[in-house]
Amino acid sequence: MAHIEETPTMTTAQQPLHSGFGAASTAEDVIKGIDLTGKVAIVTGGYSGIGLETSRILRAAGAEVVVPARDPERARAALKETDGVAVEPMDLIDPASVDALAERFLASGRPLHILVNSAGIMATPPTRDARGYEAQFATNHLGHFRLVARLWPALVAAHGARVVSVSSRGIRFSPVVFEDLHFEHRAYDPFLAYGQSKTANALFAVELDRRGRAEGVRAFAVHPGQIIDTGLAKHLSEEALRAAGVLDEEGRPVRDPARQQKTVPQGAATGVWCATNPRLDGLGGVYCENCDISPVVTAGNEAEWRARPGLPGVLPYAVDPEAAARLWEVSERLTA
């Protein structure tokens, strides 16, 4: 087979790099030896769960960290142990609020080296935003889409920015259903809506990377693992969580990194790895888990993948370049 030269226009292969880290690695493990002095990071949702750990780790490595928060007082209280993190008001579901945050950041004249889109909602009751959009899609995908678009000049100014889109194995619940994004023509299901939004997060990284790499902006999607004590599962009953095998009989979180059931420091590791690891220089547009690039799930092993939560992999529809390009165009229309 002829040797093909790597060029900046090539897409990174969706296959493991054998990074040396794994499911049990923590964010502290992957940041060792990496100095972020002089770098600026924004972490949405950076005051709870894996977002809080991400903020803490990036700050400890020397980065200047900004955390946009729907509830700034709660965010400041959560971050009180982490010196030097700036909290700014922002609500992802409110376009004017996203624009205002971006305008304030751009006015500071700083480049943006790292953007971790960690905020999200899961399995909510049927809710629509002021535009009539389904809330999980509007918050998890469209809010972050708008934020990246508005912060674009600062990302380009970094001359080597990385955008990390926190997706989830929830992609298994649904592709992006372009014919009915907002559940206007089908019964609302909280997990179908969540799955669609997480698939959108993964596809966003694919097309963002394609559009951004010529200007040094690379993008990654991550499955952090199943971390039950982040507040994300607040709309689910304890009974449902026990049935899913993530709580034991006493109601305590089950920890088993081999099955993707992780602690918060383990859950934050893949996002931090994607945001900072030098092995990913020049790469992007891939879905990652367990601090490595995930393999693609094939038709032959999809049933096994769905049955075994510890088996890494990404469904083809969540990294499909055509679906990613279509989602980008639809998102531009929806965010005007």
ABEGO torsion letter per residue (X at the ends): XBBBBBBAABBBBBBBAGAGBBAABBAAAAABGBBABGBBBBBBGAABEAAAAAAAAAAAAGBBBBBBBABAAAAAAAAAABBGBBBBBBBAABAAAAAAAAAAAAAAGBBBABBBBABBBBGBBBBBBAAGBBAAAAAAAAAAAAAAAAAAAAAAAAGGBBBBBBBBAAAAABBBBAABAAGAABBBBAAAAAAAAAAAAAAAAAAAAAAAAAAGBBBBBBBAEBBAAAGAAAABBAAAAAAAGABBAAGBBBBBAAAGBBBAAAAAAAAAAAAABAAABGBEGBBBBGGBBBBBBBAAAAAAAAABAABBEBBAAAABAAAAAAAAAAAAAAAX
